[in-house]
Amino acid sequence: MTDHPSQKEWLGLGEAAQYLGIHPVTLRRWADAGDINYMLTVGRHRRFAITELKRFAEERLRLMPLPRTEQLWADSAAAHTQEVIQSHRQSAWMQAYSDSDRQQSRELGRRLMAIVLQYISSDENSEILLEEARAIGEQYAHSAIEHGLAITDVLEATMSFRDAMFEAAILVPEVAHTAPKNNARLLKKINTLLNTVQLAVASVYDRQTK
């Protein structure tokens, strides 16, 4: 274990939390519980390896236990999202990014999907999850601004993602034969979380104009 981590390979608590799209309090809790590895510098500051953060994000999504309805939605949502990406390759919000930038955007999208899945699967930690979704929205907005995208371009991208989530949810009752009230709950929770993301994007752009 080294006490002098490279700035390119290790992130502090705040940066690591932003990378994962979560609140720093959540990351600190996971680290204290031993769910994610970290190191301490001589000054007793936590440092998280980027490789460990990537592994953790992938494992968190892959191992998340889901009820049947939510699992069906997740599978359908993933397929719909891929269709959206393919059909919008010529859009401004796709063309503005390089291949490496798109990879980072995909990782951000996977983290958002993991948060959506947690949010619709349980009523626990709802406020923390909404805070994590807000952080992802802000991170995406800052990246979009750096790439010269207008807010209309970013909202088009987020609305396309929202459409994919809703189309997947609408199809769930046909496959899972769920009660209408259950699907209404699913749609409401998806809407609440994605509203949080879009408002976070708008607030970042709003601050840029003041």
PyRosetta script that sets phi, psi and omega in degrees:
from pyrosetta import init, pose_from_sequence

init()
pose = pose_from_sequence("MTDHPSQKEWLGLGEAAQYLGIHPVTLRRWADAGDINYMLTVGRHRRFAITELKRFAEERLRLMPLPRTEQLWADSAAAHTQEVIQSHRQSAWMQAYSDSDRQQSRELGRRLMAIVLQYISSDENSEILLEEARAIGEQYAHSAIEHGLAITDVLEATMSFRDAMFEAAILVPEVAHTAPKNNARLLKKINTLLNTVQLAVASVYDRQTK")
pose.set_psi(1, 126.9)
pose.set_omega(1, -179.4)
pose.set_phi(2, -96.7)
pose.set_psi(2, 149.0)
pose.set_omega(2, 177.7)
pose.set_phi(3, -96.3)
pose.set_psi(3, 2.3)
pose.set_omega(3, -178.2)
pose.set_phi(4, -129.6)
pose.set_psi(4, 71.0)
pose.set_omega(4, -177.5)
pose.set_phi(5, -66.6)
pose.set_psi(5, 144.6)
pose.set_omega(5, 176.2)
pose.set_phi(6, -67.0)
pose.set_psi(6, 138.7)
pose.set_omega(6, -179.7)
pose.set_phi(7, -63.3)
pose.set_psi(7, -25.9)
pose.set_omega(7, -178.2)
pose.set_phi(8, -80.7)
pose.set_psi(8, -20.6)
pose.set_omega(8, -174.0)
pose.set_phi(9, -107.4)
pose.set_psi(9, -17.9)
pose.set_omega(9, -175.4)
pose.set_phi(10, -128.5)
pose.set_psi(10, 147.0)
pose.set_omega(10, 179.4)
pose.set_phi(11, -126.4)
pose.set_psi(11, 148.3)
pose.set_omega(11, 174.0)
pose.set_phi(12, -73.6)
pose.set_psi(12, 176.5)
pose.set_omega(12, -176.2)
pose.set_phi(13, -57.3)
pose.set_psi(13, -49.3)
pose.set_omega(13, -178.3)
pose.set_phi(14, -63.6)
pose.set_psi(14, -44.3)
pose.set_omega(14, 179.6)
pose.set_phi(15, -66.1)
pose.set_psi(15, -40.2)
pose.set_omega(15, 179.8)
pose.set_phi(16, -65.6)
pose.set_psi(16, -39.9)
pose.set_omega(16, 178.2)
pose.set_phi(17, -63.3)
pose.set_psi(17, -41.8)
pose.set_omega(17, 177.6)
pose.set_phi(18, -64.8)
pose.set_psi(18, -38.5)
pose.set_omega(18, 178.5)
pose.set_phi(19, -59.4)
pose.set_psi(19, -41.5)
pose.set_omega(19, -179.4)
pose.set_phi(20, -83.1)
pose.set_psi(20, -11.1)
pose.set_omega(20, -178.1)
pose.set_phi(21, 73.2)
pose.set_psi(21, 34.9)
pose.set_omega(21, -178.8)
pose.set_phi(22, -128.4)
pose.set_psi(22, 170.4)
pose.set_omega(22, 177.4)
pose.set_phi(23, -78.9)
pose.set_psi(23, 143.2)
pose.set_omega(23, 178.7)
pose.set_phi(24, -54.6)
pose.set_psi(24, -33.8)
pose.set_omega(24, 178.3)
pose.set_phi(25, -61.6)
pose.set_psi(25, -38.7)
pose.set_omega(25, 179.0)
pose.set_phi(26, -65.3)
pose.set_psi(26, -44.9)
pose.set_omega(26, -179.9)
pose.set_phi(27, -64.7)
pose.set_psi(27, -40.0)
pose.set_omega(27, 178.2)
pose.set_phi(28, -61.9)
pose.set_psi(28, -40.8)
pose.set_omega(28, 179.9)
pose.set_phi(29, -64.7)
pose.set_psi(29, -43.4)
pose.set_omega(29, 179.0)
pose.set_phi(30, -63.9)
pose.set_psi(30, -40.9)
pose.set_omega(30, -179.8)
pose.set_phi(31, -65.1)
pose.set_psi(31, -42.8)
pose.set_omega(31, 179.2)
pose.set_phi(32, -63.5)
pose.set_psi(32, -31.3)
pose.set_omega(32, -179.8)
pose.set_phi(33, -82.2)
pose.set_psi(33, -6.1)
pose.set_omega(33, -179.7)
pose.set_phi(34, 82.9)
pose.set_psi(34, 13.6)
pose.set_omega(34, -178.4)
pose.set_phi(35, -77.4)
pose.set_psi(35, -22.8)
pose.set_omega(35, 180.0)
pose.set_phi(36, -139.0)
pose.set_psi(36, 136.6)
pose.set_omega(36, -176.9)
pose.set_phi(37, -78.2)
pose.set_psi(37, 149.0)
pose.set_omega(37, 176.9)
pose.set_phi(38, -154.8)
pose.set_psi(38, 170.3)
pose.set_omega(38, 175.4)
pose.set_phi(39, -126.5)
pose.set_psi(39, 163.0)
pose.set_omega(39, 177.2)
pose.set_phi(40, -112.9)
pose.set_psi(40, 135.0)
pose.set_omega(40, 175.3)
pose.set_phi(41, -78.9)
pose.set_psi(41, 175.6)
pose.set_omega(41, 177.4)
pose.set_phi(42, -57.8)
pose.set_psi(42, -34.3)
pose.set_omega(42, 179.7)
pose.set_phi(43, -83.5)
pose.set_psi(43, 9.4)
pose.set_omega(43, 177.0)
pose.set_phi(44, 69.1)
pose.set_psi(44, 32.1)
pose.set_omega(44, 175.6)
pose.set_phi(45, -100.0)
pose.set_psi(45, 138.9)
pose.set_omega(45, 179.0)
pose.set_phi(46, -74.1)
pose.set_psi(46, 141.2)
pose.set_omega(46, 173.8)
pose.set_phi(47, -133.4)
pose.set_psi(47, 135.3)
pose.set_omega(47, -177.4)
pose.set_phi(48, -117.0)
pose.set_psi(48, 128.9)
pose.set_omega(48, 178.8)
pose.set_phi(49, -72.1)
pose.set_psi(49, 137.8)
pose.set_omega(49, 179.2)
pose.set_phi(50, -60.9)
pose.set_psi(50, -37.5)
pose.set_omega(50, 178.5)
pose.set_phi(51, -62.5)
pose.set_psi(51, -37.2)
pose.set_omega(51, 178.3)
pose.set_phi(52, -69.7)
pose.set_psi(52, -37.6)
pose.set_omega(52, 178.2)
pose.set_phi(53, -64.5)
pose.set_psi(53, -41.1)
pose.set_omega(53, 177.8)
pose.set_phi(54, -63.9)
pose.set_psi(54, -45.1)
pose.set_omega(54, 179.5)
pose.set_phi(55, -61.0)
pose.set_psi(55, -44.9)
pose.set_omega(55, -177.6)
pose.set_phi(56, -63.3)
pose.set_psi(56, -43.0)
pose.set_omega(56, -179.8)
pose.set_phi(57, -61.7)
pose.set_psi(57, -42.0)
pose.set_omega(57, 179.6)
pose.set_phi(58, -67.5)
pose.set_psi(58, -43.2)
pose.set_omega(58, 179.8)
pose.set_phi(59, -66.4)
pose.set_psi(59, -38.8)
pose.set_omega(59, -179.3)
pose.set_phi(60, -60.0)
pose.set_psi(60, -41.1)
pose.set_omega(60, 179.5)
pose.set_phi(61, -74.7)
pose.set_psi(61, -41.0)
pose.set_omega(61, -174.8)
pose.set_phi(62, -70.2)
pose.set_psi(62, -37.5)
pose.set_omega(62, -173.6)
pose.set_phi(63, -93.6)
pose.set_psi(63, -2.0)
pose.set_omega(63, -176.8)
pose.set_phi(64, -64.8)
pose.set_psi(64, 116.6)
pose.set_omega(64, 178.1)
pose.set_phi(65, -71.6)
pose.set_psi(65, 132.4)
pose.set_omega(65, -177.2)
pose.set_phi(66, -129.1)
pose.set_psi(66, 142.6)
pose.set_omega(66, 170.0)
pose.set_phi(67, -62.3)
pose.set_psi(67, 161.9)
pose.set_omega(67, -174.1)
pose.set_phi(68, -58.6)
pose.set_psi(68, -44.7)
pose.set_omega(68, -178.2)
pose.set_phi(69, -59.2)
pose.set_psi(69, -46.9)
pose.set_omega(69, -179.0)
pose.set_phi(70, -66.8)
pose.set_psi(70, -34.9)
pose.set_omega(70, 178.5)
pose.set_phi(71, -66.6)
pose.set_psi(71, -41.9)
pose.set_omega(71, 177.1)
pose.set_phi(72, -61.6)
pose.set_psi(72, -41.7)
pose.set_omega(72, 178.4)
pose.set_phi(73, -63.6)
pose.set_psi(73, -43.7)
pose.set_omega(73, -177.9)
pose.set_phi(74, -60.5)
pose.set_psi(74, -44.7)
pose.set_omega(74, -180.0)
pose.set_phi(75, -62.9)
pose.set_psi(75, -43.8)
pose.set_omega(75, -179.5)
pose.set_phi(76, -68.6)
pose.set_psi(76, -39.9)
pose.set_omega(76, -179.6)
pose.set_phi(77, -63.4)
pose.set_psi(77, -39.6)
pose.set_omega(77, 179.3)
pose.set_phi(78, -62.3)
pose.set_psi(78, -42.2)
pose.set_omega(78, 179.5)
pose.set_phi(79, -66.1)
pose.set_psi(79, -43.3)
pose.set_omega(79, 179.9)
pose.set_phi(80, -64.6)
pose.set_psi(80, -37.5)
pose.set_omega(80, 179.8)
pose.set_phi(81, -64.3)
pose.set_psi(81, -40.8)
pose.set_omega(81, 177.1)
pose.set_phi(82, -62.4)
pose.set_psi(82, -37.8)
pose.set_omega(82, 177.5)
pose.set_phi(83, -64.0)
pose.set_psi(83, -40.0)
pose.set_omega(83, 178.6)
pose.set_phi(84, -62.1)
pose.set_psi(84, -45.3)
pose.set_omega(84, -179.6)
pose.set_phi(85, -60.9)
pose.set_psi(85, -44.6)
pose.set_omega(85, -179.0)
pose.set_phi(86, -64.8)
pose.set_psi(86, -38.4)
pose.set_omega(86, -175.9)
pose.set_phi(87, -81.1)
pose.set_psi(87, -10.5)
pose.set_omega(87, -178.3)
pose.set_phi(88, -116.9)
pose.set_psi(88, 24.6)
pose.set_omega(88, -177.3)
pose.set_phi(89, -63.5)
pose.set_psi(89, -24.4)
pose.set_omega(89, -180.0)
pose.set_phi(90, -95.9)
pose.set_psi(90, 2.2)
pose.set_omega(90, 179.4)
pose.set_phi(91, -71.0)
pose.set_psi(91, 154.8)
pose.set_omega(91, -178.5)
pose.set_phi(92, -59.3)
pose.set_psi(92, -37.4)
pose.set_omega(92, -177.2)
pose.set_phi(93, -75.4)
pose.set_psi(93, -8.6)
pose.set_omega(93, 171.9)
pose.set_phi(94, -97.6)
pose.set_psi(94, -40.9)
pose.set_omega(94, -176.0)
pose.set_phi(95, -69.3)
pose.set_psi(95, -24.3)
pose.set_omega(95, -176.4)
pose.set_phi(96, -71.9)
pose.set_psi(96, -16.3)
pose.set_omega(96, -174.1)
pose.set_phi(97, -104.6)
pose.set_psi(97, 142.3)
pose.set_omega(97, 172.8)
pose.set_phi(98, -77.7)
pose.set_psi(98, 175.9)
pose.set_omega(98, 179.8)
pose.set_phi(99, -60.6)
pose.set_psi(99, -42.0)
pose.set_omega(99, 179.8)
pose.set_phi(100, -67.9)
pose.set_psi(100, -36.9)
pose.set_omega(100, 177.1)
pose.set_phi(101, -64.0)
pose.set_psi(101, -40.4)
pose.set_omega(101, 179.7)
pose.set_phi(102, -65.1)
pose.set_psi(102, -34.9)
pose.set_omega(102, 177.4)
pose.set_phi(103, -63.5)
pose.set_psi(103, -41.9)
pose.set_omega(103, 177.4)
pose.set_phi(104, -64.3)
pose.set_psi(104, -38.0)
pose.set_omega(104, 178.1)
pose.set_phi(105, -65.9)
pose.set_psi(105, -37.4)
pose.set_omega(105, 178.1)
pose.set_phi(106, -64.8)
pose.set_psi(106, -40.3)
pose.set_omega(106, 178.2)
pose.set_phi(107, -64.1)
pose.set_psi(107, -38.6)
pose.set_omega(107, 177.1)
pose.set_phi(108, -64.6)
pose.set_psi(108, -40.2)
pose.set_omega(108, 178.0)
pose.set_phi(109, -64.7)
pose.set_psi(109, -38.2)
pose.set_omega(109, 178.4)
pose.set_phi(110, -66.2)
pose.set_psi(110, -37.9)
pose.set_omega(110, 178.2)
pose.set_phi(111, -66.5)
pose.set_psi(111, -38.1)
pose.set_omega(111, 177.9)
pose.set_phi(112, -65.6)
pose.set_psi(112, -40.8)
pose.set_omega(112, 178.3)
pose.set_phi(113, -61.0)
pose.set_psi(113, -41.0)
pose.set_omega(113, 178.6)
pose.set_phi(114, -61.5)
pose.set_psi(114, -39.8)
pose.set_omega(114, 178.9)
pose.set_phi(115, -67.8)
pose.set_psi(115, -41.9)
pose.set_omega(115, 177.7)
pose.set_phi(116, -58.9)
pose.set_psi(116, -45.0)
pose.set_omega(116, -179.3)
pose.set_phi(117, -61.7)
pose.set_psi(117, -43.6)
pose.set_omega(117, 177.7)
pose.set_phi(118, -62.9)
pose.set_psi(118, -41.3)
pose.set_omega(118, -175.1)
pose.set_phi(119, -67.3)
pose.set_psi(119, -40.1)
pose.set_omega(119, -178.3)
pose.set_phi(120, -82.1)
pose.set_psi(120, -14.6)
pose.set_omega(120, -176.2)
pose.set_phi(121, -91.5)
pose.set_psi(121, -18.1)
pose.set_omega(121, -175.2)
pose.set_phi(122, -153.7)
pose.set_psi(122, 152.4)
pose.set_omega(122, 176.2)
pose.set_phi(123, -91.6)
pose.set_psi(123, -0.4)
pose.set_omega(123, 179.7)
pose.set_phi(124, -79.6)
pose.set_psi(124, 145.5)
pose.set_omega(124, 176.0)
pose.set_phi(125, 57.6)
pose.set_psi(125, 30.9)
pose.set_omega(125, -176.8)
pose.set_phi(126, -59.6)
pose.set_psi(126, -44.5)
pose.set_omega(126, -177.7)
pose.set_phi(127, -66.1)
pose.set_psi(127, -39.0)
pose.set_omega(127, 178.4)
pose.set_phi(128, -64.2)
pose.set_psi(128, -41.6)
pose.set_omega(128, 179.7)
pose.set_phi(129, -65.4)
pose.set_psi(129, -38.8)
pose.set_omega(129, 176.8)
pose.set_phi(130, -65.0)
pose.set_psi(130, -37.0)
pose.set_omega(130, 177.3)
pose.set_phi(131, -65.2)
pose.set_psi(131, -37.3)
pose.set_omega(131, 177.7)
pose.set_phi(132, -67.2)
pose.set_psi(132, -40.9)
pose.set_omega(132, 177.8)
pose.set_phi(133, -63.6)
pose.set_psi(133, -39.4)
pose.set_omega(133, 177.9)
pose.set_phi(134, -62.4)
pose.set_psi(134, -40.2)
pose.set_omega(134, 179.4)
pose.set_phi(135, -64.5)
pose.set_psi(135, -38.2)
pose.set_omega(135, 178.3)
pose.set_phi(136, -66.6)
pose.set_psi(136, -42.2)
pose.set_omega(136, 177.7)
pose.set_phi(137, -59.2)
pose.set_psi(137, -42.6)
pose.set_omega(137, 179.4)
pose.set_phi(138, -66.4)
pose.set_psi(138, -40.7)
pose.set_omega(138, -180.0)
pose.set_phi(139, -64.4)
pose.set_psi(139, -42.2)
pose.set_omega(139, 179.2)
pose.set_phi(140, -64.8)
pose.set_psi(140, -40.2)
pose.set_omega(140, -179.8)
pose.set_phi(141, -64.1)
pose.set_psi(141, -44.0)
pose.set_omega(141, 179.3)
pose.set_phi(142, -61.5)
pose.set_psi(142, -40.4)
pose.set_omega(142, 178.1)
pose.set_phi(143, -64.7)
pose.set_psi(143, -41.8)
pose.set_omega(143, -179.7)
pose.set_phi(144, -64.2)
pose.set_psi(144, -40.3)
pose.set_omega(144, 178.4)
pose.set_phi(145, -63.3)
pose.set_psi(145, -42.0)
pose.set_omega(145, 178.4)
pose.set_phi(146, -60.4)
pose.set_psi(146, -29.0)
pose.set_omega(146, -179.3)
pose.set_phi(147, -95.4)
pose.set_psi(147, 9.9)
pose.set_omega(147, 174.2)
pose.set_phi(148, 75.5)
pose.set_psi(148, 20.9)
pose.set_omega(148, -179.5)
pose.set_phi(149, -83.7)
pose.set_psi(149, 139.6)
pose.set_omega(149, 175.6)
pose.set_phi(150, -77.4)
pose.set_psi(150, 159.8)
pose.set_omega(150, -178.9)
pose.set_phi(151, -63.0)
pose.set_psi(151, -30.7)
pose.set_omega(151, 177.8)
pose.set_phi(152, -63.8)
pose.set_psi(152, -36.2)
pose.set_omega(152, 177.4)
pose.set_phi(153, -65.1)
pose.set_psi(153, -43.1)
pose.set_omega(153, -178.1)
pose.set_phi(154, -68.1)
pose.set_psi(154, -40.6)
pose.set_omega(154, 178.9)
pose.set_phi(155, -66.6)
pose.set_psi(155, -33.7)
pose.set_omega(155, 175.4)
pose.set_phi(156, -61.4)
pose.set_psi(156, -41.6)
pose.set_omega(156, 179.8)
pose.set_phi(157, -65.4)
pose.set_psi(157, -46.9)
pose.set_omega(157, -178.1)
pose.set_phi(158, -68.5)
pose.set_psi(158, -33.5)
pose.set_omega(158, 177.5)
pose.set_phi(159, -69.5)
pose.set_psi(159, -33.8)
pose.set_omega(159, 176.7)
pose.set_phi(160, -64.7)
pose.set_psi(160, -41.0)
pose.set_omega(160, 176.8)
pose.set_phi(161, -64.2)
pose.set_psi(161, -42.9)
pose.set_omega(161, 178.3)
pose.set_phi(162, -60.2)
pose.set_psi(162, -44.3)
pose.set_omega(162, 179.7)
pose.set_phi(163, -58.3)
pose.set_psi(163, -41.4)
pose.set_omega(163, 179.9)
pose.set_phi(164, -63.4)
pose.set_psi(164, -41.8)
pose.set_omega(164, 179.4)
pose.set_phi(165, -63.8)
pose.set_psi(165, -42.1)
pose.set_omega(165, -178.0)
pose.set_phi(166, -72.1)
pose.set_psi(166, -40.0)
pose.set_omega(166, 178.7)
pose.set_phi(167, -61.1)
pose.set_psi(167, -39.2)
pose.set_omega(167, 178.2)
pose.set_phi(168, -65.6)
pose.set_psi(168, -41.4)
pose.set_omega(168, -178.8)
pose.set_phi(169, -66.5)
pose.set_psi(169, -38.0)
pose.set_omega(169, -179.6)
pose.set_phi(170, -63.2)
pose.set_psi(170, -31.5)
pose.set_omega(170, -178.2)
pose.set_phi(171, -81.2)
pose.set_psi(171, -15.9)
pose.set_omega(171, -175.4)
pose.set_phi(172, -57.1)
pose.set_psi(172, -47.8)
pose.set_omega(172, -178.0)
pose.set_phi(173, -58.5)
pose.set_psi(173, -31.3)
pose.set_omega(173, -179.6)
pose.set_phi(174, -67.7)
pose.set_psi(174, -30.6)
pose.set_omega(174, -177.0)
pose.set_phi(175, -93.7)
pose.set_psi(175, -45.6)
pose.set_omega(175, -174.0)
pose.set_phi(176, -91.8)
pose.set_psi(176, -10.4)
pose.set_omega(176, -178.5)
pose.set_phi(177, 55.5)
pose.set_psi(177, 46.4)
pose.set_omega(177, -179.0)
pose.set_phi(178, -86.2)
pose.set_psi(178, 159.2)
pose.set_omega(178, 177.5)
pose.set_phi(179, -69.9)
pose.set_psi(179, 146.4)
pose.set_omega(179, -179.7)
pose.set_phi(180, -54.0)
pose.set_psi(180, -36.7)
pose.set_omega(180, -177.9)
pose.set_phi(181, -65.4)
pose.set_psi(181, -32.2)
pose.set_omega(181, 178.2)
pose.set_phi(182, -68.2)
pose.set_psi(182, -39.6)
pose.set_omega(182, 179.5)
pose.set_phi(183, -72.3)
pose.set_psi(183, -32.7)
pose.set_omega(183, 176.7)
pose.set_phi(184, -62.7)
pose.set_psi(184, -40.1)
pose.set_omega(184, 177.7)
pose.set_phi(185, -63.5)
pose.set_psi(185, -42.3)
pose.set_omega(185, 179.9)
pose.set_phi(186, -61.1)
pose.set_psi(186, -47.1)
pose.set_omega(186, -179.7)
pose.set_phi(187, -63.3)
pose.set_psi(187, -40.4)
pose.set_omega(187, -179.5)
pose.set_phi(188, -63.9)
pose.set_psi(188, -42.5)
pose.set_omega(188, -178.4)
pose.set_phi(189, -69.2)
pose.set_psi(189, -40.0)
pose.set_omega(189, 177.1)
pose.set_phi(190, -61.3)
pose.set_psi(190, -44.5)
pose.set_omega(190, -178.8)
pose.set_phi(191, -62.0)
pose.set_psi(191, -43.1)
pose.set_omega(191, -179.6)
pose.set_phi(192, -61.0)
pose.set_psi(192, -46.0)
pose.set_omega(192, -177.3)
pose.set_phi(193, -69.1)
pose.set_psi(193, -42.6)
pose.set_omega(193, -179.1)
pose.set_phi(194, -70.9)
pose.set_psi(194, -29.2)
pose.set_omega(194, 172.0)
pose.set_phi(195, -60.4)
pose.set_psi(195, -40.4)
pose.set_omega(195, 179.4)
pose.set_phi(196, -61.0)
pose.set_psi(196, -42.8)
pose.set_omega(196, 179.0)
pose.set_phi(197, -63.3)
pose.set_psi(197, -47.9)
pose.set_omega(197, -176.8)
pose.set_phi(198, -66.9)
pose.set_psi(198, -37.4)
pose.set_omega(198, 177.0)
pose.set_phi(199, -66.1)
pose.set_psi(199, -35.5)
pose.set_omega(199, 177.0)
pose.set_phi(200, -64.5)
pose.set_psi(200, -41.9)
pose.set_omega(200, 177.1)
pose.set_phi(201, -60.9)
pose.set_psi(201, -47.9)
pose.set_omega(201, -178.3)
pose.set_phi(202, -63.0)
pose.set_psi(202, -37.5)
pose.set_omega(202, -178.2)
pose.set_phi(203, -67.0)
pose.set_psi(203, -36.9)
pose.set_omega(203, 177.5)
pose.set_phi(204, -64.6)
pose.set_psi(204, -45.4)
pose.set_omega(204, 178.2)
pose.set_phi(205, -64.1)
pose.set_psi(205, -37.1)
pose.set_omega(205, 179.1)
pose.set_phi(206, -62.8)
pose.set_psi(206, -40.8)
pose.set_omega(206, 179.5)
pose.set_phi(207, -66.8)
pose.set_psi(207, -29.7)
pose.set_omega(207, -179.6)
pose.set_phi(208, -68.1)
pose.set_psi(208, -24.8)
pose.set_omega(208, -176.0)
pose.set_phi(209, -93.8)
pose.set_psi(209, -0.8)
pose.set_omega(209, -178.1)
pose.set_phi(210, -100.1)
pose.dump_pdb("model.pdb")
